[in-house]
Amino acid sequence: MMTRIIAALFIALGACASASAQGCGPSNPNCIVPDRPAGDSTGAAANTKFVTSAIATAVSSVSITCPAHQFVNVISGSGSTCVQPAFSDLSGSIAAGQIPNNIITNAMLAQAATTTTKCNPTGGTANLQDCTTTQLATAGIARFKLTGTTAFQVDSTNGNDSNFPGTGTGANAFLTLQGAINAIKNKVDINGQTWSINHAIAGSATAAGSYTTVVVNGPFEGDNCGGTITGAPAISISSATNATPIVVTTGSNHGYTNGDAVSISGVASNSAANGVFTISGVTATPLQLVGTTGTGSGTGGSVTNITKVAIAGSTPGTPSVNVINGGCIAVQGFNITNTVNIDVGAWDKGTVTLGRNQYGQAGSAVQQIWGTRHGYVTLIDNCGISSTGTAMFNFIQASHQGQARLTSSQCFLLSNITYDNGTGFLYSDYGDITTTASPSATPFLSSPSGSFTVTGKKWTTIENGMIQVEGSFPPSNTKVLGSINGTAAFTSALSATSYTPAISSGTGTITTATATGFWWQVGMLIWVEMTINITNNGTGATSVIATLPFPVQRGMVIIGKELGTTGKTVSGASAAGSSNLNIVFYDNTYPGGAGANVIVMSGVYEMQP
């Protein structure tokens, strides 16, 4: 490396050190006063231009060449000295933004402290080639950039959170899930790659383990939501017998224990083997699914233990799995509990995808799963629900435009559970809960391994909250667990929902008509109002038909008035199960006809559950 140094300044300083003139002395020891031009007797200090000119004519520039990876350390009239720095931790000297494309230059090395541990872990003179991407990331200088699928490891017995990158097992793994997450957030560029944090004790993925609260606060660098935290892994299934009980044989040793809960999906030709069960008769690869009877000889699919690896939160105000501020992660293979707070929370645009997990006891009078303030929760595989007996608020709550989705899967009770009588198993407060494509259109049910029940209300919506279960809003009470039927309520007149009634006639065809409508819901009661404008009746006759927002539970009649031409009273009737309101004059004649007809209707009816 060639370094060009202008040495003139230093030589000039030395040559002029003994000069003195007016204004120089102890109070200004560094002033420079060369001889004045002939005839100048002012005694004033020389100006900058004069000094610059004097230096330029007195000396010339010097070129100094240093070997690669060295820099000029000493300059003197007799020569110069090149040195190579020692370094490792540059975080106090160089900001990350100063390093383009993770390149460390000699100029940057010059700022390193010479007393710190060198990049070369064996000691000796530091060399650029000694500093790996991992070492630079550890020092906080450059991020560890992923170039392919990467698995970070956690070992709650043998690991250490100071390990980096933590891709080894045992003593080379991280100790905690939070330690791994913090390191990845601060030191890793995901670079759009798929990545995971995997549990293993002494290298065994099937070993038991326990972790505390997991917080994902904001997105990861370079990530597109490709990260997954895995507790117990999914193990392939070789066969599932057509027997009572079903015996599942895994493709490798599973390490399970009698009484564990497992989640299974993907078994073909034996649908009874898919779900959540407790197990017995456990040996190296076989296990029995308690309470089951086979429907055929099954193959394929996989099984995950949802008991052995725990995330057990106990921090007030913090869910066990807490994804906030735009963070995004998937979580699977855990038994998630909390002694004082929520099991899983997604807040402030946080997104969490939940695979095979067990959602156990949450804090007293709080939710197990909560999406709020634009938080988004998705359940994508069979899950277990359990409790130690303390009453909880809800299984799932969505509020303040938070969302929760359960898709193509089911959640099974593993114990008797009590939820709040006022809100219930599912609760939406200006949020959205939806289940779709659940097997047999049944998203929630008791595990075949026992007859378990839910005490408390099935569901509640308030403030325009939405709960749609398998295409039904409000949800059918038969599709949601609980001992008390669900209800919906709007707490103010401002909560009215608009809709557009479809207009037709009992016989003939109305040529031109428009309509507007609004509805409010209080429990299973619907208040509806509508205004119908018929501008061209055409051949319409017998009755005017307008659609209602929800089907009618039992026959009903509401009243209105034609305001356009006649001023007559009208009545509208609907039969049980129908969504059509048949409107006629009080004398049972057709309310349309000649002229512009304006029909206004309002009233209350009971909707179907």
C-alpha positions as CSV (number, residue, x, y, z in Angstrom):
1,M,0.0,0.0,0.0
2,M,1.4,3.4,-1.0
3,T,0.8,6.3,1.5
4,R,1.8,9.8,0.3
5,I,2.6,12.1,3.2
6,I,3.3,15.8,3.0
7,A,6.1,16.2,5.5
8,A,6.8,19.8,4.9
9,L,4.7,21.1,7.7
10,F,6.6,19.1,10.3
11,I,10.0,20.3,9.1
12,A,8.8,23.9,8.9
13,L,7.6,23.7,12.5
14,G,11.0,22.5,13.6
15,A,12.8,25.2,11.7
16,C,10.7,28.0,13.1
17,A,10.6,26.8,16.7
18,S,13.1,29.4,17.9
19,A,11.5,32.4,16.2
20,S,10.1,35.2,18.3
21,A,8.3,38.4,17.6
22,Q,5.6,40.6,18.9
23,G,2.7,38.4,20.0
24,C,4.8,35.3,20.6
25,G,6.0,34.1,23.9
26,P,4.8,31.9,26.8
27,S,1.2,32.7,26.2
28,N,1.5,31.7,22.5
29,P,4.3,29.2,22.2
30,N,3.3,27.7,18.9
31,C,3.2,30.9,16.8
32,I,5.3,30.9,13.6
33,V,7.2,34.1,12.7
34,P,9.7,33.7,9.9
35,D,12.0,36.7,9.0
36,R,10.1,39.7,7.6
37,P,10.8,41.1,4.2
38,A,13.4,43.8,3.9
39,G,12.1,47.2,4.9
40,D,9.2,45.8,7.0
41,S,9.7,46.9,10.6
42,T,6.1,46.4,12.0
43,G,7.0,43.4,14.1
44,A,3.6,41.9,13.3
45,A,3.1,38.1,13.0
46,A,3.3,36.8,9.4
47,N,0.0,36.1,7.7
48,T,-1.1,32.6,6.6
49,K,-0.4,33.2,3.0
50,F,3.2,34.2,3.8
51,V,3.8,31.2,6.0
52,T,2.3,28.8,3.4
53,S,4.6,30.3,0.7
54,A,7.6,30.0,2.9
55,I,7.0,26.4,3.7
56,A,6.4,25.5,0.0
57,T,9.7,27.0,-1.1
58,A,11.7,25.6,1.8
59,V,10.8,21.9,1.5
60,S,9.3,19.4,-0.9
61,S,6.8,16.5,-0.5
62,V,8.1,13.0,0.5
63,S,6.6,9.7,-0.7
64,I,6.6,6.9,1.9
65,T,5.8,3.3,0.9
66,C,4.6,0.8,3.6
67,P,4.0,-2.9,3.1
68,A,0.5,-4.3,2.7
69,H,-1.7,-4.0,5.9
70,Q,0.6,-1.4,7.5
71,F,0.4,2.4,8.0
72,V,2.8,5.2,8.6
73,N,3.3,5.7,12.3
74,V,6.3,8.0,12.7
75,I,7.6,10.7,10.3
76,S,11.0,12.5,10.8
77,G,13.6,14.3,8.8
78,S,15.7,11.1,8.8
79,G,13.0,8.7,7.8
80,S,9.7,7.1,8.7
81,T,8.3,4.0,10.5
82,C,5.6,1.7,9.2
83,V,3.6,-0.5,11.7
84,Q,0.8,-3.0,11.6
85,P,-2.0,-2.6,14.1
86,A,-3.4,-5.1,16.5
87,F,-7.2,-5.1,16.8
88,S,-10.4,-6.9,17.4
89,D,-13.1,-4.7,19.0
90,L,-13.4,-1.6,16.9
91,S,-16.9,-0.7,18.1
92,G,-15.7,2.3,20.0
93,S,-13.9,3.8,17.0
94,I,-15.8,3.0,13.8
95,A,-19.5,3.3,13.2
96,A,-21.1,0.5,11.3
97,G,-22.2,3.0,8.7
98,Q,-18.6,3.8,7.9
99,I,-18.0,0.3,6.6
100,P,-19.3,-0.2,3.0
101,N,-19.9,-3.8,2.0
102,N,-18.4,-5.1,5.2
103,I,-14.8,-4.0,4.1
104,I,-12.3,-3.0,6.7
105,T,-9.5,-0.7,5.4
106,N,-6.1,0.0,6.8
107,A,-7.2,3.5,7.7
108,M,-9.9,2.0,9.8
109,L,-7.4,-0.4,11.4
110,A,-5.3,2.6,12.3
111,Q,-8.0,3.6,14.8
112,A,-7.9,0.3,16.6
113,A,-6.6,0.1,20.2
114,T,-3.3,-1.7,20.3
115,T,-3.9,-3.3,23.7
116,T,-7.0,-5.3,22.8
117,T,-7.2,-8.9,21.9
118,K,-6.3,-9.4,18.2
119,C,-8.6,-10.9,15.6
120,N,-6.2,-13.8,15.4
121,P,-7.3,-15.9,18.4
122,T,-3.9,-17.5,18.7
123,G,-2.2,-14.1,19.2
124,G,0.5,-12.5,17.1
125,T,0.4,-9.6,14.7
126,A,-3.1,-8.9,13.5
127,N,-3.8,-9.4,9.8
128,L,-6.8,-8.5,7.8
129,Q,-7.1,-12.1,6.7
130,D,-7.3,-13.2,10.4
131,C,-10.6,-11.4,10.8
132,T,-13.5,-13.6,9.8
133,T,-17.1,-12.3,9.2
134,T,-18.0,-14.0,12.5
135,Q,-15.3,-12.2,14.4
136,L,-16.2,-8.9,12.9
137,A,-19.9,-9.5,13.8
138,T,-18.9,-10.5,17.3
139,A,-16.9,-7.2,17.6
140,G,-19.9,-5.3,16.4
141,I,-18.2,-4.0,13.2
142,A,-20.0,-5.9,10.4
143,R,-23.0,-8.2,10.3
144,F,-22.8,-11.9,9.7
145,K,-24.5,-12.2,6.3
146,L,-26.3,-15.5,5.7
147,T,-25.8,-17.0,2.2
148,G,-28.1,-20.0,2.6
149,T,-30.5,-21.8,5.0
150,T,-29.0,-21.5,8.5
151,A,-29.9,-23.2,11.8
152,F,-28.9,-21.5,15.0
153,Q,-29.0,-23.7,18.1
154,V,-30.1,-23.3,21.7
155,D,-29.2,-25.6,24.6
156,S,-30.8,-24.7,27.9
157,T,-28.3,-26.8,29.8
158,N,-25.0,-26.5,28.1
159,G,-25.1,-23.4,25.9
160,N,-23.8,-19.9,26.5
161,D,-25.5,-16.7,25.2
162,S,-22.0,-15.2,24.5
163,N,-21.5,-17.8,21.8
164,F,-21.6,-16.5,18.2
165,P,-22.8,-17.4,15.7
166,G,-24.3,-20.2,17.8
167,T,-24.7,-22.6,14.9
168,G,-23.0,-25.5,16.8
169,T,-24.7,-27.7,19.5
170,G,-23.9,-28.3,23.1
171,A,-21.3,-25.8,24.5
172,N,-21.3,-24.0,21.2
173,A,-25.0,-23.2,21.2
174,F,-26.8,-20.3,22.8
175,L,-28.2,-20.9,26.2
176,T,-31.6,-19.2,25.8
177,L,-34.0,-18.4,23.0
178,Q,-33.8,-14.7,23.9
179,G,-30.1,-14.8,23.7
180,A,-30.2,-16.3,20.2
181,I,-32.8,-13.7,19.1
182,N,-30.8,-10.8,20.5
183,A,-27.6,-12.0,18.7
184,I,-29.5,-12.5,15.4
185,K,-31.1,-9.1,15.6
186,N,-27.9,-7.2,16.5
187,K,-25.2,-9.2,14.5
188,V,-26.8,-11.0,11.6
189,D,-27.9,-9.9,8.1
190,I,-30.6,-12.5,7.2
191,N,-30.1,-11.5,3.6
192,G,-33.5,-13.0,2.6
193,Q,-32.5,-16.5,3.6
194,T,-34.5,-19.1,5.5
195,W,-33.3,-19.4,9.1
196,S,-34.3,-21.1,12.3
197,I,-33.5,-21.4,16.0
198,N,-33.6,-25.0,17.0
199,H,-33.7,-26.6,20.5
200,A,-31.2,-29.4,21.3
201,I,-29.8,-30.6,24.6
202,A,-26.2,-32.0,24.2
203,G,-27.1,-32.3,20.5
204,S,-30.4,-34.1,21.0
205,A,-33.4,-32.4,19.4
206,T,-35.8,-34.8,21.2
207,A,-34.5,-33.9,24.7
208,A,-36.7,-32.0,27.2
209,G,-36.0,-28.4,27.8
210,S,-37.4,-25.2,29.3
211,Y,-37.0,-21.6,28.3
212,T,-38.4,-18.3,29.6
213,T,-40.0,-15.3,27.9
214,V,-39.3,-14.7,24.2
215,V,-39.6,-11.1,22.9
216,V,-39.2,-10.2,19.2
217,N,-39.1,-6.4,19.2
218,G,-39.1,-5.3,15.6
219,P,-38.0,-6.9,12.4
220,F,-34.7,-8.7,11.8
221,E,-32.1,-7.2,9.4
222,G,-32.7,-8.5,5.8
223,D,-35.5,-10.8,6.9
224,N,-38.7,-11.4,5.0
225,C,-40.4,-13.3,7.8
226,G,-38.5,-16.5,7.1
227,G,-37.5,-17.3,10.7
228,T,-38.8,-20.2,12.8
229,I,-38.2,-21.1,16.5
230,T,-38.6,-24.8,16.9
231,G,-38.8,-26.7,20.2
232,A,-39.5,-30.4,19.7
233,P,-39.0,-31.3,16.0
234,A,-41.5,-33.0,13.7
235,I,-40.7,-36.7,13.3
236,S,-41.8,-38.6,10.2
237,I,-44.4,-41.4,10.6
238,S,-43.9,-44.7,8.9
239,S,-47.4,-46.2,9.7
240,A,-50.6,-45.7,11.7
241,T,-52.5,-48.9,12.3
242,N,-56.2,-49.5,11.7
243,A,-56.7,-50.6,15.3
244,T,-58.0,-49.6,18.8
245,P,-56.0,-47.7,19.9
246,I,-54.1,-46.5,16.8
247,V,-50.4,-47.4,17.0
248,V,-48.1,-44.9,15.3
249,T,-44.6,-46.0,14.4
250,T,-42.1,-43.2,13.7
251,G,-39.2,-43.3,11.2
252,S,-36.6,-42.7,14.0
253,N,-36.4,-42.9,17.8
254,H,-38.7,-40.2,19.2
255,G,-37.6,-40.1,22.9
256,Y,-41.2,-39.6,24.0
257,T,-42.7,-40.5,27.4
258,N,-46.1,-42.0,28.4
259,G,-48.6,-39.3,29.1
260,D,-47.0,-36.7,26.7
261,A,-49.3,-34.8,24.4
262,V,-48.5,-35.0,20.7
263,S,-49.8,-33.3,17.6
264,I,-50.1,-35.2,14.3
265,S,-51.1,-34.1,10.8
266,G,-50.6,-35.4,7.3
267,V,-51.4,-39.1,7.9
268,A,-53.1,-40.5,4.8
269,S,-55.8,-43.2,4.8
270,N,-56.3,-43.0,8.5
271,S,-57.9,-39.7,9.4
272,A,-58.4,-40.6,13.0
273,A,-54.6,-40.5,13.5
274,N,-54.6,-36.7,12.8
275,G,-55.2,-34.5,15.8
276,V,-53.9,-34.0,19.3
277,F,-53.6,-36.9,21.7
278,T,-52.0,-38.2,24.9
279,I,-49.8,-41.2,24.3
280,S,-49.1,-44.5,26.0
281,G,-47.4,-47.8,25.3
282,V,-44.3,-45.9,24.3
283,T,-41.1,-47.7,23.1
284,A,-38.3,-46.5,20.8
285,T,-40.4,-45.9,17.7
286,P,-44.0,-47.1,18.4
287,L,-46.6,-45.1,20.5
288,Q,-50.3,-45.5,21.1
289,L,-52.9,-42.7,20.7
290,V,-55.1,-42.9,23.7
291,G,-58.9,-43.0,22.9
292,T,-58.6,-43.6,19.2
293,T,-59.9,-46.1,16.7
294,G,-58.4,-46.4,13.3
295,T,-60.2,-45.7,10.0
296,G,-57.7,-47.5,7.8
297,S,-54.0,-48.3,7.5
298,G,-52.3,-45.0,7.5
299,T,-49.0,-43.8,6.2
300,G,-47.0,-40.6,6.0
301,G,-47.4,-37.4,8.0
302,S,-45.4,-36.5,11.1
303,V,-45.7,-36.2,14.9
304,T,-44.5,-33.4,17.2
305,N,-44.3,-33.7,21.0
306,I,-46.1,-30.6,22.5
307,T,-45.2,-31.3,26.1
308,K,-41.4,-31.8,26.4
309,V,-40.0,-28.4,25.5
310,A,-41.5,-25.4,27.4
311,I,-41.7,-21.7,27.1
312,A,-42.8,-20.7,30.6
313,G,-43.2,-16.9,31.1
314,S,-43.4,-15.2,34.4
315,T,-42.7,-11.6,33.7
316,P,-45.5,-9.2,34.6
317,G,-46.9,-7.4,31.5
318,T,-45.0,-9.6,29.0
319,P,-46.5,-12.6,27.2
320,S,-44.4,-15.8,27.0
321,V,-44.1,-15.2,23.3
322,N,-44.3,-11.5,22.6
323,V,-43.9,-10.2,19.0
324,I,-44.2,-6.5,18.7
325,N,-43.3,-3.4,16.6
326,G,-43.4,-5.1,13.2
327,G,-41.5,-8.2,14.3
328,C,-42.2,-11.5,12.6
329,I,-41.5,-15.1,13.6
330,A,-42.9,-18.6,13.5
331,V,-43.1,-20.7,16.7
332,Q,-43.6,-24.5,16.8
333,G,-43.0,-27.5,19.0
334,F,-43.6,-25.9,22.4
335,N,-45.7,-26.2,25.5
336,I,-46.4,-22.4,26.1
337,T,-47.6,-21.2,29.6
338,N,-47.4,-18.1,31.7
339,T,-48.0,-17.7,35.4
340,V,-49.0,-14.0,35.2
341,N,-49.7,-13.0,31.6
342,I,-50.6,-14.1,28.1
343,D,-49.2,-17.2,26.4
344,V,-48.8,-15.6,22.9
345,G,-49.2,-11.9,22.0
346,A,-48.8,-10.0,18.7
347,W,-48.8,-6.2,19.2
348,D,-48.3,-3.1,17.1
349,K,-48.0,-4.8,13.7
350,G,-46.2,-7.8,15.1
351,T,-46.8,-11.1,13.2
352,V,-46.6,-14.6,14.8
353,T,-47.3,-17.9,13.0
354,L,-48.1,-20.7,15.3
355,G,-47.5,-24.4,14.3
356,R,-47.9,-27.4,16.5
357,N,-48.0,-26.1,20.1
358,Q,-49.8,-26.6,23.3
359,Y,-51.3,-23.5,24.9
360,G,-51.4,-24.1,28.6
361,Q,-52.4,-22.1,31.7
362,A,-52.1,-18.3,31.2
363,G,-52.3,-15.8,34.0
364,S,-55.6,-15.5,36.0
365,A,-58.2,-13.5,34.0
366,V,-56.0,-13.0,30.9
367,Q,-56.0,-14.4,27.3
368,Q,-54.0,-17.4,26.0
369,I,-53.6,-15.9,22.5
370,W,-54.0,-12.2,21.7
371,G,-53.6,-10.1,18.5
372,T,-54.1,-6.4,19.1
373,R,-53.2,-3.0,17.6
374,H,-52.8,-4.4,14.1
375,G,-51.0,-7.5,15.5
376,Y,-51.5,-10.7,13.5
377,V,-51.7,-14.3,14.8
378,T,-52.0,-17.3,12.5
379,L,-52.5,-20.9,13.7
380,I,-51.5,-23.3,10.9
381,D,-51.4,-26.7,12.4
382,N,-53.1,-28.9,15.0
383,C,-52.7,-27.5,18.5
384,G,-53.6,-28.5,22.1
385,I,-55.4,-26.3,24.7
386,S,-55.0,-27.0,28.4
387,S,-55.3,-25.5,31.9
388,T,-54.3,-26.2,35.4
389,G,-57.7,-25.1,36.6
390,T,-57.4,-21.3,37.1
391,A,-60.1,-19.4,35.1
392,M,-58.8,-17.5,32.1
393,F,-60.2,-14.7,30.0
394,N,-60.3,-16.1,26.5
395,F,-58.5,-18.7,24.3
396,I,-58.2,-16.2,21.5
397,Q,-58.8,-12.4,21.6
398,A,-58.6,-10.0,18.7
399,S,-58.9,-6.3,19.5
400,H,-58.2,-2.8,18.1
401,Q,-57.8,-4.1,14.5
402,G,-55.8,-7.1,15.6
403,Q,-56.4,-10.3,13.7
404,A,-56.3,-14.0,14.5
405,R,-56.6,-16.8,11.9
406,L,-56.9,-20.6,12.2
407,T,-56.6,-22.3,8.9
408,S,-56.7,-25.9,7.7
409,S,-56.2,-27.2,11.2
410,Q,-57.9,-27.9,14.6
411,C,-57.3,-27.1,18.2
412,F,-58.1,-29.9,20.8
413,L,-58.9,-29.6,24.5
414,L,-56.5,-31.6,26.7
415,S,-58.2,-30.7,30.0
416,N,-61.3,-29.1,31.4
417,I,-61.0,-25.3,31.1
418,T,-62.9,-22.3,32.5
419,Y,-63.2,-19.0,30.6
420,D,-64.9,-15.8,31.4
421,N,-68.7,-15.8,31.3
422,G,-68.8,-12.3,30.0
423,T,-66.5,-12.7,27.0
424,G,-65.8,-16.4,26.4
425,F,-63.7,-18.8,24.4
426,L,-63.4,-16.4,21.5
427,Y,-63.6,-12.6,22.0
428,S,-63.4,-9.8,19.4
429,D,-63.4,-6.2,20.4
430,Y,-63.0,-4.2,17.1
431,G,-60.8,-7.1,15.9
432,D,-61.2,-10.1,13.6
433,I,-61.1,-13.8,14.3
434,T,-61.6,-16.2,11.4
435,T,-61.3,-20.0,11.0
436,T,-61.3,-21.6,7.5
437,A,-60.9,-25.0,6.0
438,S,-60.8,-26.9,9.3
439,P,-61.3,-30.7,8.9
440,S,-65.0,-31.5,9.0
441,A,-65.6,-27.7,9.3
442,T,-64.9,-28.2,13.1
443,P,-62.1,-26.0,14.3
444,F,-62.4,-26.7,18.0
445,L,-63.1,-30.0,19.8
446,S,-62.2,-32.2,22.6
447,S,-59.2,-34.5,22.2
448,P,-60.1,-38.2,21.6
449,S,-57.9,-38.9,24.5
450,G,-60.5,-37.6,27.0
451,S,-63.9,-36.1,27.4
452,F,-63.1,-32.4,28.2
453,T,-65.4,-29.4,28.5
454,V,-65.2,-25.6,28.5
455,T,-67.1,-23.7,31.1
456,G,-68.0,-20.1,30.1
457,K,-69.4,-18.2,27.2
458,K,-68.7,-19.5,23.7
459,W,-67.9,-16.2,22.0
460,T,-68.5,-12.4,22.2
461,T,-68.1,-9.6,19.7
462,I,-68.4,-5.9,20.6
463,E,-67.6,-2.6,18.8
464,N,-67.8,-4.0,15.3
465,G,-65.7,-7.0,16.2
466,M,-65.9,-9.9,13.8
467,I,-65.8,-13.6,14.5
468,Q,-66.3,-15.8,11.5
469,V,-66.1,-19.5,12.0
470,E,-66.0,-21.7,8.8
471,G,-67.8,-19.0,6.8
472,S,-70.5,-18.2,9.4
473,F,-70.8,-14.7,11.0
474,P,-71.8,-14.6,13.7
475,P,-70.4,-18.1,14.3
476,S,-72.7,-21.0,14.9
477,N,-72.7,-21.8,18.6
478,T,-72.2,-25.5,17.7
479,K,-68.8,-24.7,16.2
480,V,-67.3,-22.9,19.3
481,L,-66.6,-24.5,22.6
482,G,-68.3,-23.3,25.8
483,S,-71.2,-23.9,28.1
484,I,-73.0,-20.6,27.4
485,N,-74.2,-19.4,23.9
486,G,-72.3,-16.6,22.2
487,T,-73.5,-13.0,21.8
488,A,-72.7,-9.9,19.8
489,A,-73.2,-6.4,20.9
490,F,-72.6,-2.9,19.7
491,T,-72.1,-0.3,22.5
492,S,-73.2,2.8,20.6
493,A,-75.5,4.0,17.8
494,L,-72.3,5.0,15.9
495,S,-71.6,1.3,15.6
496,A,-74.2,0.8,12.9
497,T,-73.1,-1.2,9.9
498,S,-74.3,-0.3,6.4
499,Y,-75.4,-2.7,3.8
500,T,-77.3,-2.6,0.5
501,P,-80.6,-4.6,0.4
502,A,-81.3,-6.3,-2.9
503,I,-84.7,-5.3,-4.3
504,S,-87.1,-7.5,-6.4
505,S,-90.8,-8.1,-6.6
506,G,-93.2,-11.1,-5.8
507,T,-94.2,-11.3,-9.5
508,G,-93.0,-9.5,-12.5
509,T,-89.9,-7.3,-12.6
510,I,-89.1,-3.9,-11.1
511,T,-87.2,-2.0,-13.8
512,T,-85.3,0.5,-11.6
513,A,-84.9,0.6,-7.8
514,T,-82.2,1.5,-5.3
515,A,-81.9,0.9,-1.6
516,T,-79.8,1.7,1.5
517,G,-79.8,-0.1,4.8
518,F,-78.2,-0.2,8.3
519,W,-78.1,-2.8,11.0
520,W,-77.1,-3.0,14.7
521,Q,-76.7,-6.1,16.7
522,V,-77.3,-6.7,20.4
523,G,-76.9,-10.3,21.4
524,M,-78.9,-12.3,18.8
525,L,-81.2,-9.3,18.1
526,I,-80.8,-7.3,14.9
527,W,-82.2,-3.8,14.5
528,V,-82.6,-3.1,10.8
529,E,-83.6,0.0,8.9
530,M,-83.9,0.5,5.1
531,T,-85.0,3.0,2.5
532,I,-86.2,1.8,-0.9
533,N,-86.6,4.1,-3.9
534,I,-88.6,2.6,-6.9
535,T,-88.2,5.0,-9.8
536,N,-89.5,2.7,-12.5
537,N,-91.8,-0.1,-11.3
538,G,-91.9,-2.0,-14.7
539,T,-94.0,-5.1,-14.3
540,G,-93.4,-5.5,-10.6
541,A,-96.5,-6.7,-8.6
542,T,-97.7,-8.6,-5.5
543,S,-95.0,-7.5,-3.1
544,V,-91.7,-5.7,-2.9
545,I,-88.9,-8.0,-1.6
546,A,-85.8,-6.6,0.2
547,T,-83.0,-8.7,1.6
548,L,-82.2,-8.6,5.3
549,P,-78.6,-8.6,6.8
550,F,-79.1,-12.0,8.5
551,P,-81.5,-14.9,8.2
552,V,-84.5,-14.9,10.6
553,Q,-84.6,-17.3,13.5
554,R,-88.4,-17.5,13.6
555,G,-91.2,-15.7,11.7
556,M,-91.3,-11.9,12.2
557,V,-93.0,-8.6,11.0
558,I,-91.7,-5.1,10.9
559,I,-93.5,-1.8,10.0
560,G,-92.8,1.1,7.7
561,K,-94.4,3.8,5.5
562,E,-94.6,4.7,1.8
563,L,-93.6,8.4,1.6
564,G,-93.3,9.1,-2.1
565,T,-96.9,9.1,-3.3
566,T,-99.5,7.6,-0.9
567,G,-98.4,8.1,2.7
568,K,-99.8,4.6,3.5
569,T,-98.5,2.2,6.2
570,V,-96.6,-0.8,4.9
571,S,-95.6,-4.0,6.7
572,G,-92.8,-6.5,6.0
573,A,-92.9,-10.2,6.9
574,S,-90.2,-12.9,6.8
575,A,-90.4,-16.6,7.5
576,A,-88.0,-18.6,9.7
577,G,-84.7,-19.2,8.0
578,S,-85.4,-16.6,5.3
579,S,-83.3,-13.5,4.5
580,N,-86.1,-11.9,2.4
581,L,-88.5,-9.3,3.7
582,N,-91.9,-9.3,1.8
583,I,-93.4,-5.8,1.9
584,V,-97.0,-4.9,1.2
585,F,-99.5,-2.1,2.1
586,Y,-101.5,-2.5,5.3
587,D,-104.4,-3.8,3.2
588,N,-102.1,-6.5,1.6
589,T,-101.9,-4.6,-1.8
590,Y,-98.8,-3.9,-3.8
591,P,-96.8,-0.9,-2.5
592,G,-95.2,0.0,-5.8
593,G,-97.1,1.1,-8.9
594,A,-97.4,4.5,-10.6
595,G,-95.1,7.4,-9.6
596,A,-92.0,7.5,-7.5
597,N,-92.4,5.2,-4.5
598,V,-90.2,5.7,-1.4
599,I,-90.6,2.9,1.2
600,V,-89.0,3.3,4.7
601,M,-88.9,0.2,7.0
602,S,-87.4,-0.4,10.5
603,G,-87.7,-2.9,13.2
604,V,-86.1,-5.6,15.3
605,Y,-85.9,-9.4,14.7
606,E,-84.0,-12.4,16.1
607,M,-81.3,-13.7,13.9
608,Q,-80.3,-17.3,13.4
609,P,-77.2,-18.4,15.4
